[in-house]
Amino acid sequence: MAMHISVPAHLLEDIFRLLEYLGDLSARDDLHFHKSGYSPRFEHDNALWELKLKIRQLQGQIVDTYLLTVNGITDDEMHDLEEWVAGGHSVYDNPCLIYDESGCPMDFINACRLDVEMSGDLPLFFWDDPDNAVNGD
C-alpha cells in the first residue's frame, strides 16, 4: 500500500536553507590562518554547534512528518519516542541497533515493534528451522 505524505512548504524551506548553509560552509575561502588568535578547531566546533542548533529547530517538524508514516502508535510507543528524541536521537534510528534488509538502521517505532516481536519468538528470526533451535542444533 503506497502512502502519500505532503510536506509543509515551510519545512522544505528550512531544509533547503540548511543545505544552502552547509554548501556555503564547505565552500568557504575566508579562513584567516595568518591572523593572531585564529583556531581552525574553534571554527569547526562553532560550525558544528550552529548545525546542531538548526537541526534541533527542525526536529519537531521532522517528528510530526515521521508520525504521518507510522500507523497505530500506542501511548507507550509515543512516550518512548519522545524520550528518544529528547535524548538527541533521530526518529530514523533505534536503540536496539536493528537494521532492515538493505543494511540501513530501521526507524524507531518499527524497530521497537520488531524487537518486541523478536523477543516473543526468537528462533523464528535466527534459525531457518525453529524446531532445530529447540533441539540445540
C-alpha positions in Angstrom: 0.0 0.0 0.0 1.5 3.3 -1.1 1.4 6.2 1.4 1.4 9.8 0.2 2.6 12.4 2.6 2.5 16.1 1.9 5.3 18.1 3.4 4.6 21.7 4.5 6.3 24.3 2.4 7.9 25.9 5.5 9.6 22.6 6.4 11.1 22.3 2.9 12.2 25.9 3.0 14.0 25.2 6.3 15.7 22.1 4.8 16.8 24.0 1.7 18.2 26.8 4.0 20.1 24.2 5.9 21.5 22.6 2.8 22.4 26.1 1.5 24.2 26.8 4.8 26.1 23.6 4.5 27.1 24.3 1.0 28.3 27.8 1.9 30.2 26.4 4.9 32.0 23.9 2.7 32.9 26.5 0.1 34.4 29.0 2.5 37.6 30.6 1.5 37.7 33.3 4.2 39.9 31.3 6.6 42.5 33.6 8.1 45.4 31.4 9.0 47.7 34.3 9.3 45.7 36.3 11.8 46.5 36.2 15.5 44.1 34.0 17.6 42.8 32.0 14.6 41.9 28.5 15.6 40.6 26.0 12.9 39.3 23.8 15.7 37.2 26.7 17.1 35.7 27.4 13.7 35.0 23.7 13.2 33.3 23.4 16.7 31.4 26.6 16.1 30.1 25.3 12.7 29.0 22.0 14.3 27.2 23.9 17.1 25.3 26.0 14.5 24.4 22.9 12.6 23.1 21.1 15.7 21.1 24.2 16.6 19.5 24.3 13.1 18.7 20.6 13.3 17.1 21.0 16.7 14.9 23.7 15.3 13.7 21.3 12.6 13.3 18.3 15.0 9.7 18.9 15.9 8.7 19.2 12.3 10.7 16.0 11.4 8.9 14.1 14.2 5.5 15.3 13.0 6.3 14.2 9.4 7.6 10.9 10.7 4.4 10.2 12.7 2.4 10.5 9.5 4.2 7.5 8.1 3.6 5.1 11.1 0.2 3.7 11.8 -1.4 2.9 15.1 1.1 4.4 17.6 0.3 3.4 21.2 0.7 5.8 24.1 3.7 3.8 25.3 5.4 4.0 21.9 4.8 7.7 21.7 6.2 8.2 25.2 9.3 6.1 24.3 9.7 8.1 21.0 9.5 11.4 22.9 12.2 10.2 25.3 14.4 9.0 22.4 14.1 12.3 20.6 14.6 14.4 23.8 17.9 12.5 24.2 19.1 14.0 20.9 18.5 10.9 18.7 16.8 10.7 15.3 13.5 9.1 14.7 15.2 7.3 11.8 17.5 5.4 14.2 16.8 3.0 17.0 18.3 1.9 20.4 18.0 -1.8 19.5 20.5 -1.5 16.6 18.1 -3.3 14.3 18.8 -2.9 10.6 16.5 -3.6 7.6 17.3 -6.0 4.8 19.2 -3.3 2.9 21.6 -2.7 5.9 20.2 0.6 7.0 19.0 1.3 10.6 15.3 0.9 11.0 13.2 3.8 12.2 12.4 4.0 15.9 8.8 2.7 16.1 9.1 -0.2 13.6 12.4 -1.3 15.2 10.9 -1.3 18.7 7.9 -3.3 17.4 10.2 -5.8 15.7 12.2 -6.0 18.9 9.1 -7.0 20.9 8.1 -9.5 18.2 11.6 -11.0 18.2 11.7 -11.3 22.0 8.5 -13.3 21.8 9.7 -15.8 19.2 13.5 -15.6 18.8 14.0 -18.9 16.9 11.7 -17.7 14.2 14.1 -14.8 13.4 17.5 -16.5 13.7 17.1 -20.1 12.5 15.8 -21.5 9.3 14.1 -24.3 11.1 12.7 -23.2 14.5 12.5 -26.9 15.6 16.2 -27.3 15.3 16.8 -24.3 17.6 14.8 -26.1 20.4 17.0 -29.2 19.9 20.2 -27.1 20.2 21.2 -27.6 16.5 
